Amino acid sequence: MSYSEKVIDHYNNPRNVGSLPKGDTAVGTGLVGAPECGDVMKLQVRVNPETGVIDDAKFKTFGCGSAIASSSLATEWLKGKTLEQALEIKNVDIVQELSLPPVKIHCSVLAEDAIKAAIADYKRKQQDGQ
Amino acid sequence: MLRFPIYMDNHATTPVDPRVLELMLPYFTDRFGNAASRNHSYGWQAEEAVDVARKQVAELIGATAKEIVFTSGATESDNLAIKGAARMYREKGNHLITVVTEHKAVIDTCKHLEKEGFDVTYLPVKRDGLVDLDRLRAAITDRTILISIMAANNEVGVLQPIAEIGRMARERGVLFHTDAVQAAGKVPFDVNASSVDMASLSAHKMYGPKGVGALYVRRRNPRVLLTPIIDGGGHERGMRSGTLNVPGIVGFGKAASISREELATESARVTGLRNRLSDGLRRELDEIYINGSVEHRLPGNLNVSFAYVEGESLLMGINDIAVSSGSACTSATLEPSYVLKALGTGDELAHSSIRFGLGRFNTEEEVDFVVQKVSAVVKRLREMSPLYELAKEHEEVKIRG
């Protein structure tokens, strides 16, 4: 398996690895994938309550280099976006940016799912809070 | 001085020993004759060289020269043994027994025979990778003509109890074939001590060249007959037609004789390296699991699962070390190793597995480098793993509770 330079760069220097406090109402957490399939992604966003803009994003990923790169890239893209803009990030954008081969497309799909799950979690918290 | 990438994938293939190569070279140029040419010295020279090699290969496994049939490699040997015996003894029965952890060359050959109307029993293995002898005994019927069980597994290095299997087969009048590719030259392997009727061998797994292998076919007590799978000029006593690969065979012979002479010292040395690797990794890391029996194992094999770390990402981080992974992502099928699955290793740990294959040219210095490098990358990836985080949180909850 040969990787694109961008995948290798994200693997060696992952952006935004880490965790945000799960209990924080401003934080949305998405946990997708399954260990038995070889991919699990945890992606978190923190939304500024004043502006509605994502001001921080973190990830942790169990998976191949492409899965790590997909989630690392996703956190980079999420920062500074509104929730509506964030939901516009599609897996094909990730495939294109990282030059993922066909067998690795599922990694980008997982990253898109993780974004959606994190935002859904955030929205649920806001509703519950009201 | 370390040379990168460090090669620790000696189950996949081994480099040709310089002593082997040196002996082979003249057979490409000056001594290029066809071993089947009866009318001139080129042919005689080639035939003589093949005779020497045949004896050397035979000596490695306690056979006689006439019992060695040269092939293109172990895949062909497995095909010839299993298809050849099944078709020859079809009148006697149509049942074969093998094991789920066999190499694909055996499994897929058996599957092919199922389409020809044979019944095949694929026995499971125990958690340690060994076949359950009681289950094997129970599987043998009056229709059973062949048992094919490997001597050593290529992924987890587990050594099957072939002497017991051979004895059982002999008692029941069933032929016993063993794929001895990984075992021969690495651990003592004797076709008479283990009552083996056929054994597949490969040169490139014992520091010989690729493209040459052999099938041992017993000639006495019992005499084994095979229906050939390749038709042609009737070489190799009619069992395998085709011009002999003389330089390859010369190399195979030399490789076999070196392996035999150095077996005791090498297996002790390589076991030492393997233990150094295993101890080093266990000193640096928690939650690592060795797949397969530690006791019944090839000297050079260490198959390890690093919990919470996916194998392919680990390989990516240790790209200055040449090893292989049981992870799905490394294969086109996205299925993790069927061998690890058969041992009952969960998919999650199968995805986290690395096979280290140590061999003749590995050194302590290399092992020490590998311990440091692998440990550092595993630690980094665990810090990045949500599973590791969840497990640690769980642990804290347990401790607090």
Interface residues (C-beta under 8 A of the other chain):
Chain A: M1 Y3 I8 Y11 P14 V17 S19 L31 P35 E36 C37 G38 D39 V40 M41 K42 K60 T61 F62 G63 C64 G65 A67 I68 V103
Chain B: Y308 V309 E310 E312 S313 M316 G317 S327 A328 C329 T330 A332 L334 P336 G346 D347 E348 H351 E383 M384 S385 P386 L387 Y388 E389
